[in-house]
């Protein structure tokens, strides 16, 4: 979700790519980026190859941006060079956060990036948790919460999906990576999820993190594997409906971006 200098620019890309390895990029520690899981794309080979090229081109654009400021739905955000930021398409999710969060809700922003959705939720409720596996993103969210006057309402810390998250929530907001290629640095980890490992773990575990009548707001697009997303939702004992969508002509094709509201299926016997 990396953005240009203003979120009103660069409408020809969703910013979701992978692979520039310039010297400014924060390298991932250890063996991160090695194969995980057994995911196979539910897409034809020519589509996979097209998305891989898209992924590489978009990544080069992301890495050239460096640190910058973004105006987003009346928020002013500073985005460090290793952190993903809102794109011109992100307002679909942000506006849904503003529409659905209520005073008194406990809200989790999973993969908070620069903190956009956590801060929007904090304009409405005083119990917001913002987590990211990237320590630069956690620091950016805390700084942006301070900048926008909601620091006392947002609790920020590192977590790999739910690894350090306690309790349950009324609303969980997530803007996951759309693609499944191996990331090469921390910035790419925000825009590509190798074999959809994080998305699978999230949708497997989220049902037990929702309060009664709780729900997930998830942003995704047809530049990812939507068929696999639907499989994971079903396997997780969840149901979903589309709350908002937008079709944008990107890189020579019409791409649909959408927000899904995901809830526990009334017919599932999984633990709540």
Secondary structure, 3 states (H helix, E strand, C coil): CCCCCCCCCCCCCCCCCCCCCCCCCCECCCCCCCCCCCCCCCCCHHHHHHHHHHHHHHHHHHHHHCCEEEEECCEEEEECCCCCCCCCCCHHHHHHHHHHCCCCCEEEEECCCCCHHHHHHHCCCCEEEEEECCHHHHHHHHHHHHHCCCHHHEEEEECCCCCCCCCCEEEEEECCCCECCCCCEHHHHCCECHHHHHHHHHHHHHHHHEEEEEEEEEEEECCCCHHHHHHHHHHCCEEEEEEEEEEEEECCEEEEEEEEEEEECCCCCCCC
